[in-house]
C-alpha cells in the first residue's frame, strides 16, 4: 500500500455515493492475543473480530466484533482502528495479501496525517503530507500532495495544519 510495501495501488478520492453494505462476508476467526479495551461509556473488551462486511459502493468495511461479555456488534473499521488498532492489523494479517487482497478495494481513506514536508523541484515548491490509511499501520504510508489530501480529508488537513502551524 505505501512506500514500504512496494508498488502502490490506485488511490482515488472518497467522494463515493451512499449505498447499503453488500452481504459479502468473509468469515475467519481472529483471536486477539489478549483483550483490547474499547473506551466508550465503560470499558469493553474485544474477544475477536468474527468477520468483515464490505460496502462495495463506498469501499468501506464494517467488522462483526464479538465482545468478552458475549455481545456481537457491527463496528466501522475506521472506528475500531482508533480504539484498538492492533486488533484490526492482526485481523488483516491473517489474509494472504492482507487487506488489499481480502477486499479488492482500489479506493482508500485517510486515517491520520502523520507528518508533512515541503518539496522543491527547480523553482516549484509544494507541500506533501505523510498519510496513514484506514486498515493499515503507521509503517504503511504514502506521501500525498496537499491538494489530494484536501480533497480526500479537508477537515482533517485543516486541523493538522492548525495544530502544527503549517502554512501552505
Backbone as ProteinMPNN parsed JSONL, in Angstrom:
{"seq_chain_A": "XXXXXXXXXXXXXXXXXXXXXXXXXXXXXXXXXXXXXXXXXXXXXXXXXXXXXXXXXXXXXXXXXXXXXXXXXXXXXXXXXXXXXXXXXXXXXXXXXXXXXXXXXXXXXXXXXXXXXXXXXXXXXXXXXXXXXXXXXXXXXXXXXXXXXXXXXXXXXXXXXXXXXXXX", "coords_chain_A": {"N_chain_A": [[0.818, -1.178, 0.0], [1.927, 1.281, 0.757], [4.915, 3.342, 0.679], [6.595, 1.566, 1.864], [5.915, -0.981, 1.06], [6.331, -1.76, -1.549], [4.938, -1.742, -4.833], [2.371, 0.672, -5.468], [-1.164, 0.65, -5.074], [-3.918, 1.949, -7.029], [-5.136, 5.002, -5.808], [-8.041, 6.613, -4.977], [-10.308, 9.43, -4.716], [-12.535, 10.042, -1.897], [-15.23, 10.393, -2.638], [-17.477, 8.794, -3.013], [-20.869, 7.725, -3.549], [-23.663, 7.21, -1.261], [-24.633, 3.981, -0.11], [-26.163, 0.806, 0.594], [-24.585, -1.694, 2.614], [-22.894, -4.437, 1.159], [-23.718, -7.933, 1.088], [-21.576, -9.591, 1.173], [-19.696, -11.465, 3.106], [-16.717, -12.236, 4.674], [-15.626, -14.744, 6.567], [-13.336, -15.319, 8.89], [-12.024, -16.47, 11.883], [-10.626, -14.321, 14.221], [-8.533, -14.424, 16.736], [-7.851, -12.432, 19.392], [-4.703, -11.588, 20.842], [-4.698, -10.831, 23.466], [-7.205, -9.36, 25.609], [-8.504, -6.335, 24.233], [-9.037, -3.101, 25.297], [-11.91, -1.136, 24.702], [-12.854, 2.067, 24.869], [-15.774, 3.546, 25.822], [-18.747, 4.406, 27.112], [-18.14, 2.842, 29.201], [-15.581, 0.428, 30.032], [-14.918, -1.956, 27.58], [-14.187, -5.205, 26.231], [-12.641, -6.689, 23.461], [-13.235, -9.846, 22.145], [-12.9, -11.201, 19.718], [-12.546, -10.458, 16.207], [-15.025, -11.412, 14.169], [-15.808, -11.447, 11.475], [-15.691, -9.638, 8.322], [-17.577, -7.105, 6.661], [-18.205, -5.948, 3.509], [-18.751, -2.836, 1.959], [-19.261, -2.275, -1.156], [-19.8, -0.081, -2.759], [-19.068, 2.252, -1.35], [-16.545, 1.49, -0.655], [-15.842, 0.654, 1.947], [-15.419, -0.887, 5.188], [-17.111, -2.854, 7.573], [-16.789, -4.396, 10.711], [-17.724, -7.479, 12.187], [-17.882, -7.841, 15.49], [-17.034, -9.747, 18.274], [-17.574, -9.558, 21.676], [-16.116, -9.851, 24.978], [-18.146, -10.067, 26.838], [-20.051, -11.494, 25.552], [-21.733, -10.238, 23.749], [-22.351, -9.376, 20.31], [-21.423, -7.091, 17.899], [-21.674, -4.702, 15.19], [-19.089, -2.901, 13.847], [-17.612, 0.051, 12.499], [-14.68, -0.061, 10.47], [-12.797, 2.103, 10.552], [-13.376, 3.266, 13.016], [-12.869, 1.216, 14.872], [-10.168, 0.989, 14.393], [-9.188, 3.304, 15.569], [-9.712, 2.857, 18.3], [-8.74, 0.25, 18.91], [-6.266, -0.476, 17.4], [-4.329, -2.545, 16.888], [-5.785, -4.898, 16.877], [-7.229, -4.667, 14.497], [-5.109, -4.605, 12.598], [-3.926, -7.099, 13.08], [-6.048, -8.778, 12.347], [-6.259, -8.341, 9.515], [-3.805, -9.352, 8.797], [-4.071, -12.083, 8.706], [-4.971, -12.771, 6.236], [-3.94, -13.865, 3.054], [-2.0, -11.674, 1.25], [-3.031, -9.597, 2.656], [-5.096, -6.765, 3.61], [-5.585, -5.504, 1.121], [-5.81, -7.625, -0.817], [-7.843, -9.112, 0.384], [-10.071, -7.432, 0.282], [-10.122, -6.234, -2.252], [-10.432, -3.595, -2.833], [-9.85, -0.502, -4.488], [-9.959, 2.041, -3.723], [-9.024, 4.152, -1.079], [-9.072, 5.419, 2.295], [-8.065, 8.213, 4.227], [-6.647, 7.736, 7.344], [-5.083, 9.011, 9.259], [-3.035, 11.939, 9.503], [0.365, 11.949, 9.467], [2.638, 13.494, 9.217], [4.454, 16.17, 7.541], [5.994, 17.757, 4.672], [7.998, 20.016, 2.765], [8.461, 20.151, -0.69], [10.716, 20.592, -3.395], [11.344, 21.344, -6.747], [13.362, 22.52, -9.056], [12.281, 25.772, -9.546], [9.818, 25.371, -8.452], [7.725, 24.767, -5.679], [6.045, 22.667, -3.307], [3.674, 21.31, -0.956], [3.679, 18.278, 0.842], [1.959, 15.585, 2.453], [2.356, 13.129, 4.92], [0.586, 10.278, 5.029], [-1.453, 7.972, 6.81], [-3.361, 5.118, 6.135], [-6.784, 3.995, 6.395], [-7.176, 0.911, 7.947], [-4.553, 0.122, 7.835], [-1.281, -0.077, 9.361], [0.825, 2.514, 10.89], [3.347, 2.259, 9.738], [2.917, 1.734, 7.123], [2.576, 3.838, 4.712], [1.914, 6.785, 2.687], [3.301, 9.522, 0.866], [1.491, 12.274, 0.066], [0.304, 14.82, -2.146], [-0.688, 18.144, -1.145], [-3.146, 19.102, -2.262], [-4.501, 16.761, -2.929], [-4.822, 15.545, -0.414], [-6.408, 17.486, 0.765], [-8.728, 17.231, -0.836], [-9.526, 14.639, -0.173], [-9.701, 14.555, 2.623], [-10.418, 17.085, 3.874], [-11.181, 18.487, 6.289], [-9.657, 17.146, 8.225], [-7.083, 17.744, 7.315], [-7.068, 20.559, 7.58], [-7.294, 20.783, 10.395], [-4.912, 19.483, 11.151], [-3.0, 21.205, 9.95], [-3.5, 23.578, 11.381], [-2.916, 22.758, 14.057], [-0.221, 22.192, 13.795], [1.011, 24.428, 12.836], [1.243, 24.767, 10.074], [1.731, 26.391, 7.058], [0.398, 26.683, 3.999]], "CA_chain_A": [[0.0, 0.0, 0.0], [2.692, 2.508, 0.848], [6.301, 3.334, 0.246], [7.313, 0.477, 2.499], [5.399, -2.275, 0.629], [6.474, -1.995, -2.975], [4.11, -0.959, -5.747], [1.203, 1.267, -4.852], [-2.4, 0.522, -5.832], [-4.559, 3.227, -7.337], [-5.833, 5.636, -4.701], [-8.971, 7.583, -5.531], [-10.91, 10.254, -3.669], [-13.596, 9.376, -1.151], [-16.498, 11.026, -2.962], [-18.447, 7.791, -3.456], [-22.22, 7.944, -3.05], [-24.108, 6.321, -0.192], [-25.314, 2.755, -0.511], [-26.188, -0.197, 1.648], [-23.452, -2.619, 2.592], [-23.124, -5.692, 0.459], [-23.811, -9.051, 2.006], [-20.43, -10.492, 1.04], [-18.991, -11.541, 4.374], [-15.61, -13.177, 4.69], [-15.549, -15.061, 7.978], [-12.314, -16.109, 9.548], [-11.95, -16.046, 13.273], [-9.397, -13.65, 14.625], [-8.406, -14.445, 18.182], [-6.935, -11.408, 19.897], [-3.683, -12.144, 21.729], [-5.2, -10.519, 24.794], [-8.321, -8.435, 25.434], [-8.185, -4.944, 23.91], [-10.122, -2.265, 25.809], [-12.556, -0.128, 23.875], [-13.421, 3.013, 25.811], [-16.974, 4.27, 25.418], [-19.27, 4.806, 28.415], [-17.422, 1.99, 30.14], [-14.543, -0.342, 29.348], [-15.341, -3.214, 26.968], [-13.048, -5.939, 25.711], [-12.879, -7.461, 22.247], [-12.808, -11.24, 22.156], [-12.397, -11.481, 18.376], [-13.27, -9.999, 15.026], [-15.592, -12.625, 13.594], [-15.814, -11.34, 10.021], [-15.836, -8.275, 7.819], [-18.645, -6.887, 5.703], [-17.735, -4.944, 2.563], [-19.654, -1.973, 1.215], [-18.512, -2.13, -2.407], [-20.032, 1.242, -3.333], [-18.255, 3.228, -0.62], [-15.227, 0.898, -0.369], [-15.632, 0.681, 3.395], [-15.536, -2.165, 5.89], [-17.607, -2.982, 8.94], [-16.398, -5.661, 11.326], [-18.57, -8.121, 13.18], [-16.994, -7.959, 16.646], [-17.531, -10.472, 19.439], [-17.017, -8.984, 22.904], [-15.953, -10.833, 26.044], [-19.417, -10.238, 27.56], [-20.934, -12.315, 24.735], [-22.396, -9.44, 22.713], [-21.743, -9.234, 18.989], [-21.851, -5.835, 17.29], [-21.064, -4.327, 13.917], [-18.308, -1.69, 14.099], [-16.858, 0.529, 11.335], [-13.236, -0.307, 10.537], [-12.072, 3.315, 10.954], [-13.609, 3.483, 14.443], [-12.132, 0.184, 15.599], [-8.74, 1.303, 14.25], [-8.87, 4.337, 16.558], [-9.79, 2.323, 19.655], [-7.978, -0.998, 19.069], [-5.626, -0.637, 16.089], [-3.618, -3.805, 16.688], [-6.78, -5.921, 16.543], [-7.5, -4.501, 13.065], [-3.926, -5.01, 11.828], [-3.792, -8.55, 13.229], [-7.098, -9.412, 11.545], [-5.9, -8.326, 8.098], [-2.586, -10.138, 8.571], [-4.433, -13.487, 8.505], [-5.334, -12.966, 4.834], [-2.85, -13.789, 2.078], [-2.094, -10.396, 0.557], [-3.532, -8.581, 3.575], [-6.364, -6.077, 3.37], [-5.773, -5.245, -0.315], [-6.304, -8.829, -1.486], [-9.09, -9.551, 1.008], [-11.191, -6.563, -0.094], [-10.103, -5.859, -3.66], [-10.719, -2.163, -2.97], [-8.832, 0.372, -5.071], [-10.13, 3.339, -3.073], [-8.611, 4.125, 0.315], [-9.407, 6.608, 3.068], [-7.015, 8.655, 5.145], [-6.923, 7.514, 8.762], [-4.377, 10.004, 10.065], [-1.892, 12.627, 8.901], [1.495, 11.664, 10.352], [3.705, 14.478, 9.067], [4.418, 16.972, 6.318], [7.287, 18.22, 4.183], [7.977, 20.851, 1.554], [9.267, 19.596, -1.777], [11.131, 21.594, -4.369], [11.95, 20.888, -7.998], [13.626, 23.771, -9.771], [11.726, 26.892, -8.793], [8.486, 24.984, -7.969], [7.649, 24.136, -4.358], [4.722, 22.198, -2.925], [3.586, 20.638, 0.336], [3.204, 16.895, 0.858], [1.576, 15.08, 3.766], [2.566, 11.702, 5.172], [-0.725, 9.812, 5.472], [-1.739, 6.584, 7.163], [-4.645, 4.744, 5.546], [-7.68, 3.153, 7.185], [-6.899, -0.515, 7.81], [-3.115, -0.121, 7.733], [-0.491, 0.53, 10.442], [1.584, 3.73, 10.559], [4.524, 1.926, 8.932], [2.47, 1.653, 5.73], [2.126, 5.21, 4.479], [2.254, 7.431, 1.42], [3.406, 10.974, 0.821], [0.496, 12.758, -0.892], [0.288, 16.272, -2.325], [-1.672, 18.851, -0.321], [-4.464, 19.194, -2.894], [-5.145, 15.45, -2.832], [-5.232, 15.376, 0.984], [-7.537, 18.419, 0.933], [-9.902, 16.649, -1.493], [-9.924, 13.402, 0.495], [-9.929, 14.728, 4.065], [-10.184, 18.512, 4.078], [-11.274, 18.86, 7.7], [-8.501, 16.573, 8.91], [-5.916, 18.522, 6.892], [-7.157, 21.878, 8.218], [-6.972, 20.607, 11.814], [-3.481, 19.183, 11.227], [-2.269, 22.438, 9.639], [-3.676, 24.495, 12.511], [-2.202, 22.221, 15.221], [1.216, 22.1, 13.523], [1.495, 25.694, 12.297], [1.586, 24.598, 8.661], [1.237, 27.408, 6.133], [0.515, 26.119, 2.648]], "C_chain_A": [[0.856, 1.232, 0.0], [4.104, 2.334, 0.381], [7.062, 2.137, 0.788], [6.845, -0.902, 2.035], [5.504, -2.486, -0.866], [5.52, -1.152, -3.782], [2.829, -0.499, -5.064], [-0.033, 1.032, -5.711], [-2.953, 1.904, -6.137], [-5.278, 3.731, -6.097], [-6.752, 6.671, -5.325], [-9.585, 8.376, -4.396], [-12.07, 9.511, -3.038], [-14.958, 9.991, -1.427], [-17.535, 10.028, -3.474], [-19.807, 8.088, -2.838], [-22.595, 6.93, -1.994], [-24.802, 5.105, -0.787], [-25.303, 1.801, 0.661], [-25.008, -1.136, 1.495], [-23.841, -3.89, 1.86], [-23.155, -6.821, 1.475], [-22.625, -9.993, 1.889], [-19.596, -10.43, 2.309], [-17.914, -12.601, 4.269], [-15.37, -13.509, 6.153], [-14.375, -15.926, 8.343], [-12.263, -15.592, 10.968], [-10.599, -15.439, 13.554], [-9.385, -13.635, 16.143], [-7.409, -13.378, 18.6], [-5.947, -12.071, 20.848], [-4.044, -11.919, 23.187], [-6.347, -9.546, 24.607], [-7.827, -7.023, 25.146], [-9.318, -4.065, 24.417], [-10.625, -1.3, 24.747], [-13.257, 0.804, 24.857], [-14.636, 3.677, 25.175], [-17.537, 4.83, 26.721], [-18.584, 4.019, 29.524], [-16.387, 1.202, 29.349], [-15.139, -1.666, 28.864], [-14.096, -3.9, 26.428], [-13.46, -6.763, 24.501], [-12.389, -8.881, 22.465], [-12.203, -11.587, 20.802], [-13.178, -10.683, 17.341], [-13.726, -11.271, 14.328], [-15.504, -12.598, 12.074], [-15.815, -9.873, 9.622], [-16.903, -8.244, 6.742], [-18.214, -5.733, 4.815], [-18.896, -4.15, 1.987], [-18.898, -1.629, -0.065], [-18.701, -0.763, -3.051], [-19.135, 2.283, -2.677], [-16.822, 2.76, -0.391], [-14.887, 1.039, 1.112], [-15.889, -0.71, 3.966], [-16.217, -1.944, 7.231], [-17.135, -4.339, 9.434], [-17.528, -6.169, 12.202], [-17.639, -8.466, 14.337], [-17.704, -8.729, 17.75], [-16.795, -9.942, 20.662], [-16.953, -10.062, 23.979], [-17.24, -11.042, 26.823], [-20.439, -11.037, 26.758], [-21.682, -11.556, 23.655], [-21.624, -9.51, 21.4], [-22.312, -7.965, 18.377], [-21.14, -5.634, 15.965], [-20.402, -2.968, 14.119], [-17.594, -1.254, 12.823], [-15.357, 0.322, 11.536], [-12.48, 0.904, 11.064], [-12.205, 3.555, 12.454], [-12.83, 2.474, 15.285], [-10.63, 0.437, 15.519], [-8.309, 2.392, 15.232], [-8.748, 3.714, 17.943], [-8.931, 1.089, 19.904], [-7.244, -1.315, 17.771], [-4.971, -1.996, 15.875], [-4.566, -4.945, 16.351], [-7.083, -5.875, 15.045], [-6.324, -5.014, 12.238], [-3.718, -6.522, 11.903], [-4.824, -9.283, 12.371], [-6.688, -9.478, 10.077], [-4.661, -9.168, 7.815], [-2.886, -11.626, 8.346], [-4.818, -13.791, 7.062], [-4.086, -12.907, 3.972], [-3.024, -12.495, 1.297], [-2.683, -9.291, 1.401], [-4.867, -7.984, 3.159], [-6.622, -5.873, 1.881], [-6.385, -6.446, -1.023], [-7.65, -9.263, -0.926], [-10.283, -8.73, 0.536], [-11.264, -6.295, -1.59], [-10.373, -4.382, -3.898], [-9.546, -1.437, -3.606], [-8.92, 1.771, -4.485], [-9.766, 3.188, -1.603], [-8.961, 5.446, 0.974], [-8.262, 6.942, 4.012], [-7.479, 8.424, 6.574], [-6.32, 8.633, 9.605], [-3.289, 10.657, 9.224], [-0.751, 12.529, 9.902], [2.595, 12.717, 10.288], [3.525, 15.268, 7.789], [5.835, 17.354, 5.932], [7.051, 19.121, 2.974], [8.91, 20.206, 0.543], [9.583, 20.721, -2.751], [11.726, 20.878, -5.576], [12.12, 22.142, -8.854], [13.113, 24.935, -8.944], [10.296, 26.622, -8.321], [8.599, 24.359, -6.585], [6.207, 23.711, -4.099], [4.826, 21.479, -1.591], [3.079, 19.216, 0.116], [2.916, 16.5, 2.299], [1.811, 13.575, 3.814], [1.263, 11.169, 5.766], [-0.73, 8.313, 5.757], [-3.152, 6.297, 6.672], [-5.467, 3.9, 6.507], [-7.355, 1.695, 6.879], [-5.432, -0.881, 7.791], [-2.378, 0.543, 8.892], [0.296, 1.743, 9.947], [2.774, 3.452, 9.651], [4.191, 1.841, 7.447], [1.825, 2.997, 5.404], [2.459, 5.643, 3.065], [2.47, 8.913, 1.684], [2.459, 11.428, -0.279], [0.542, 14.274, -0.958], [-0.885, 16.888, -1.558], [-3.058, 18.88, -0.955], [-5.214, 17.865, -2.846], [-5.647, 15.202, -1.412], [-6.433, 16.27, 1.275], [-8.814, 17.823, 0.351], [-10.425, 15.424, -0.746], [-10.345, 13.608, 1.939], [-9.652, 16.178, 4.459], [-10.203, 18.949, 5.53], [-10.087, 18.361, 8.504], [-7.245, 17.372, 8.577], [-5.915, 19.894, 7.561], [-6.788, 21.794, 9.692], [-5.481, 20.338, 11.994], [-2.663, 20.452, 10.998], [-2.32, 23.411, 10.813], [-2.843, 24.046, 13.719], [-0.69, 22.248, 15.039], [1.8, 23.364, 12.905], [1.909, 25.623, 10.844], [0.931, 25.711, 7.854], [1.484, 26.886, 4.728], [0.587, 27.222, 1.625]], "O_chain_A": [[0.533, 2.18, -0.716], [4.461, 1.327, -0.231], [8.077, 1.739, 0.216], [7.325, -1.908, 2.557], [4.8, -3.341, -1.403], [5.305, 0.019, -3.471], [2.281, -1.186, -4.202], [0.02, 1.19, -6.931], [-2.509, 2.904, -5.572], [-5.955, 2.964, -5.413], [-6.308, 7.511, -6.108], [-9.402, 8.029, -3.229], [-12.535, 8.495, -3.554], [-15.771, 10.098, -0.509], [-18.384, 10.387, -4.29], [-19.891, 8.635, -1.738], [-21.927, 5.907, -1.843], [-25.465, 5.186, -1.821], [-24.53, 1.964, 1.606], [-24.498, -1.348, 0.394], [-24.98, -4.35, 1.941], [-22.669, -6.671, 2.596], [-22.657, -11.089, 2.448], [-18.88, -9.459, 2.55], [-18.167, -13.723, 3.83], [-14.949, -12.637, 6.914], [-14.404, -17.139, 8.133], [-12.443, -14.399, 11.212], [-9.562, -15.979, 13.17], [-10.154, -12.9, 16.764], [-6.246, -13.421, 18.199], [-6.301, -13.001, 21.573], [-3.721, -12.742, 24.044], [-6.463, -8.949, 23.536], [-6.85, -6.568, 25.74], [-10.463, -4.259, 24.01], [-9.843, -0.724, 23.992], [-14.15, 0.381, 25.59], [-14.532, 4.294, 24.115], [-16.881, 5.643, 27.373], [-18.47, 4.494, 30.654], [-16.331, 1.304, 28.123], [-15.774, -2.395, 29.625], [-13.073, -3.256, 26.197], [-14.486, -7.442, 24.511], [-11.264, -9.096, 22.915], [-11.131, -12.188, 20.73], [-14.321, -10.286, 17.571], [-12.907, -12.105, 13.943], [-15.167, -13.605, 11.452], [-15.924, -8.984, 10.466], [-17.109, -9.214, 6.012], [-17.89, -4.655, 5.313], [-19.905, -4.722, 1.575], [-17.999, -0.788, -0.053], [-17.844, -0.326, -3.818], [-18.516, 3.099, -3.36], [-15.974, 3.549, 0.023], [-13.798, 1.48, 1.48], [-16.486, -1.576, 3.325], [-15.936, -0.973, 7.934], [-17.087, -5.308, 8.677], [-18.205, -5.392, 12.875], [-16.725, -9.277, 14.191], [-18.834, -8.407, 18.117], [-15.566, -9.881, 20.689], [-17.657, -11.069, 23.897], [-17.419, -12.103, 27.422], [-21.563, -11.241, 27.216], [-22.214, -12.171, 22.73], [-20.404, -9.68, 21.387], [-23.528, -7.777, 18.337], [-20.149, -6.297, 15.659], [-21.057, -2.002, 14.511], [-17.024, -2.094, 12.126], [-14.836, 0.508, 12.636], [-11.615, 0.763, 11.928], [-11.253, 3.997, 13.096], [-12.21, 2.835, 16.286], [-9.898, 0.136, 16.462], [-7.163, 2.392, 15.679], [-7.803, 4.001, 18.677], [-8.438, 0.905, 21.017], [-7.555, -2.305, 17.11], [-5.053, -2.545, 14.777], [-4.195, -5.863, 15.62], [-7.182, -6.917, 14.397], [-6.517, -5.771, 11.286], [-3.374, -7.153, 10.904], [-4.507, -10.293, 11.743], [-6.758, -10.54, 9.459], [-4.49, -9.65, 6.695], [-2.029, -12.351, 7.841], [-4.976, -14.958, 6.702], [-3.262, -12.006, 4.131], [-4.094, -12.25, 0.739], [-2.828, -8.163, 0.93], [-5.658, -8.611, 2.454], [-7.75, -6.048, 1.42], [-7.369, -6.304, -1.749], [-8.51, -9.731, -1.672], [-11.386, -9.26, 0.401], [-12.356, -6.145, -2.138], [-10.528, -3.959, -5.044], [-8.388, -1.721, -3.299], [-8.043, 2.6, -4.728], [-10.151, 2.213, -0.957], [-9.128, 6.464, 0.302], [-7.581, 6.055, 4.525], [-8.561, 8.859, 6.968], [-6.948, 9.138, 10.535], [-2.697, 10.024, 8.349], [-0.877, 12.969, 11.044], [3.404, 12.82, 11.21], [2.565, 15.063, 7.045], [6.757, 17.287, 6.745], [6.05, 19.004, 2.267], [10.01, 19.772, 0.882], [8.815, 21.671, -2.904], [12.506, 19.936, -5.44], [11.146, 22.738, -9.312], [13.467, 25.073, -7.773], [9.625, 27.536, -7.84], [9.467, 23.519, -6.346], [5.268, 24.322, -4.61], [5.91, 21.092, -1.154], [2.176, 18.979, -0.686], [3.536, 17.003, 3.236], [1.503, 12.85, 2.868], [0.875, 11.556, 6.869], [-0.109, 7.514, 5.056], [-4.037, 7.145, 6.784], [-4.915, 3.174, 7.335], [-7.267, 1.291, 5.719], [-5.089, -2.061, 7.737], [-2.792, 1.603, 9.362], [0.418, 1.97, 8.743], [3.171, 4.32, 8.873], [5.09, 1.872, 6.607], [0.68, 3.257, 5.772], [3.185, 4.962, 2.341], [1.893, 9.483, 2.61], [2.602, 11.017, -1.431], [0.787, 14.938, 0.049], [-1.92, 16.255, -1.35], [-4.053, 18.701, -0.254], [-6.44, 17.852, -2.732], [-6.759, 14.71, -1.219], [-7.369, 15.853, 1.956], [-9.872, 17.902, 0.975], [-11.634, 15.198, -0.693], [-11.24, 12.922, 2.432], [-8.769, 16.458, 5.269], [-9.332, 19.705, 5.959], [-9.571, 19.072, 9.367], [-6.432, 17.647, 9.46], [-4.88, 20.343, 8.054], [-6.049, 22.642, 10.193], [-4.853, 20.902, 12.891], [-1.742, 20.744, 11.76], [-1.304, 23.994, 11.192], [-2.149, 24.857, 14.332], [0.049, 22.319, 16.021], [2.96, 23.372, 12.493], [2.821, 26.333, 10.42], [-0.274, 25.942, 7.957], [2.626, 26.674, 4.319], [0.688, 26.95, 0.429]]}, "name": "protein", "num_of_chains": 1, "seq": "XXXXXXXXXXXXXXXXXXXXXXXXXXXXXXXXXXXXXXXXXXXXXXXXXXXXXXXXXXXXXXXXXXXXXXXXXXXXXXXXXXXXXXXXXXXXXXXXXXXXXXXXXXXXXXXXXXXXXXXXXXXXXXXXXXXXXXXXXXXXXXXXXXXXXXXXXXXXXXXXXXXXXXXX"}
